[in-house]
Amino acid sequence: MRVHDLRHLAATLMISSQVPLAMASKTLRHSKISTTVDIYGHLVPYAAQQAVDAIAAALTAAELAQRP
């Protein structure tokens, strides 16, 4: 196993464990968070689900607030 493989393993474990991307990016010493997202973005489907859940909650709250 190469050192580079260990780096990818560490990144995968961090992101899969829902460590914030900004922290993972800093740990990996990427100059931009976009680099981390470009390489490991496929590992963060939870972020998309959280966004959908937040929008659904906001719409539900707005609908309930408008009911008489």
N, C-alpha and C positions, 0 to 999 in steps of 0.2 A: 504494500500500500504506500502510495506516495504522500508527501506532505500536502500537496494540493487536494488529494482525495479527502484527507482529514479536515481540511478547511471547508470543503463542500458538505461533509458530514456535519460539522459543527453548525454551519449555516442552516442546513435542513432541520436539524434538531431544534435550533432556536426558533425558527419560523413556524415549524409544526407545533411547537409548544406555546404558540401565540405571544412570543416575545415581540414587542413593538418593532416594526420595520426600522424605525429610526435608530433604535438601540442595536439591532442586528447589523445595520449598515455601519454604525460607528465601530462596533466590535470587529467587523471585517475590514475596517479601514477603507471603505469605499468613499471616494470624494463627494459623491452625490447619492442620495437615496434612490434616485432613478436607476442607478446601476444595479442596486440590490433588487429592485422591482423587476428590471429587465431579465435578470438571471434567475431569480427565485420567485417571481410573481405567481407562478402556477401553484405554489404551495400555500397560498393565502385565500382559499375559497371561503373561509370563515368571515373574511372582511366583507365580501359581497353579501353574504347572508345577513350580517349585522346591519349593513346599509338598508337592505330590503326590510328587515324587521323594524328599524327605526322609522322608515317612511310609513310603514303600515300602522305603527303605533300613533304617529302624528296625525295621519288621516282619520283614524278611528277616534282619537281625542277631539279633533275638529268636528267630526260628524256628531259626536255625542254632545258637544257644547252648543250646537245649533238646534238641537231638539228642544221643543217647548217644555 
